[in-house]
Amino acid sequence: MRICLLTPDPTHPLLAETTALLTPRHEVEWLDPGTYEGLPEPAGLADVYLLKTRTPRALELARHLETHGAPVINSASATELCQDRTAMAEVALRAGLPFVTTRTEPSLAGFAAAGGPGDPVVVKSRHSRRGDLVALVDGPERLAELAGQWPGEPVVVQPFTPNDGWDHKLWVVADEIFAALRRSELAPPVPGPRTRSFPPADLPPGWLEVVRRVGEVFALDVYGVDLLDAGGQPVIVDINAFPGIRGQQGAPHALAALALRTATGSRGPRVPAVSP
């Protein structure tokens, strides 16, 4: 089988370890959408593509591949949906997922000029990307500071969910789930490791079903879900297509197996359970 990585960085630990598992029997190549010119010829397509980048050029390339019958993990449409936090929240809430209440503001400066929130909120860039804005706003001074730094940034505003400062990070590769607690970037740092893995079976009843449902709703095969514990109930605060999944034993094996099942046609592309 020919497996192609769509990424600017094939040395990423997850991809490098997956490549090492596949190369004894299969051909693994990589293509950087940022430097690749043109579009691949239909006659020379790989058996499956792993989309580990979210740039507009990468999505254009993935759509071209899909149009010509090549399976892409995750699809361009599913990947793009997870970049727009407004659309993400709308789809999740329409599907009945416990997603945090989310409203959209055209600009952070406009939100500040309108008076801002009365209670603590989390402000995030509407469009998810590397180096985007994610910040706790606990008063007018902090809002004014952020508005000065990001005046024209379209944002989503979510109520702050009181918690212990640890995010529940759940990563899914096909049918395998990996879990960790990670110290929130919105919480004060504490001594010791910032990330602590734990068995997914230790989660409260019903949490794993919520995580699996996210994959069904968003048509994702490789994804991450950020959850907060709100009095024993899960609250989804973010969903990511094809996250890094660093340091999770078994994740490269699961990704290699998924790539081969998809390449052979034994696992077909997912279809969203709810339309955007």
C-alpha positions, 0 to 999 in steps of 0.5 A, a space after each residue: 500500500 502507498 500511504 501519503 502524509 499531508 504535512 509540513 512536518 513528517 518528523 512529528 512523533 505521531 507521524 514518525 512512529 506511524 511511518 516506522 510501523 508501516 514501512 517494513 511492508 508498505 510505502 510511506 511518502 509525504 507531501 507538504 501542501 505549503 510547497 507543493 505546486 499544482 495538483 496530483 495527477 489522478 493516475 498517480 494517487 496514493 491509496 490513502 492520505 493522512 491530513 495532518 495540516 489545516 491550511 487553506 492550501 492543504 484543504 484545497 489539495 485534500 478536496 482535489 484528492 477526494 474528488 478523484 476518489 482518494 480517501 483522506 483522513 480526516 476529510 477536508 470538510 470535517 477538518 474545516 468544520 473544526 476550524 470554525 468555532 462558531 460552526 462547531 458549537 452550532 453543530 454540536 449543540 444541534 446534535 445534543 452534545 454537551 458543548 459549552 454555550 458559545 456566542 460570536 462577536 465580529 471583533 474583540 474591540 467591538 465586544 469591549 466597546 459594547 461593555 464586555 461581560 458581567 461575569 468571567 468568560 473565555 474568549 477565543 479566536 473564532 478561527 482555530 489556528 496555531 497561535 490563536 487567542 484563548 484567554 480568560 477575561 475576568 474583568 474590564 481591564 483584562 478585556 481592554 488589554 486583549 482588545 488592544 492586542 487583538 482589535 479586529 479578531 473575530 472571537 467566540 465568547 464562552 462562559 467560564 466553567 468553574 473547574 479544578 484547573 485540569 482539562 480532560 484531553 481525550 484523543 480518538 483514533 478510529 475505535 481507540 481512545 486515549 486520555 490525559 489530564 492537562 493543566 489548563 493554559 487558563 489556570 495557574 501552573 502547578 509543580 510536576 508534569 503538565 500532562 498526566 495520562 490515565 486509563 479512559 475507563 477511569 472516566 465517569 459513566 457516559 463520558 466515553 459515549 460523548 467522545 465517541 458521539 463527537 466522531 459520529 457527528 463531525 465525521 472524524 476518524 482522528 480527533 481530540 475533545 477537550 472536556 471540563 468536569 462541571 460537577 461530574 458532568 462533561 462540558 465540551 470546550 473544543 474539538 480538534 481534527 487530527 491533533 498531535 496525540 503525543 506520548 500516548 502509548 498505542 496511538 501510532 499503532 492505532 493510526 497505522 491500522 486505520 490507514 491500512 483499513 482505509 486504504 483497503 476499503 474496509 473502513 469507508 469515509 465517515 458521513 456527518 451525523 448533523 449538517 453544518 
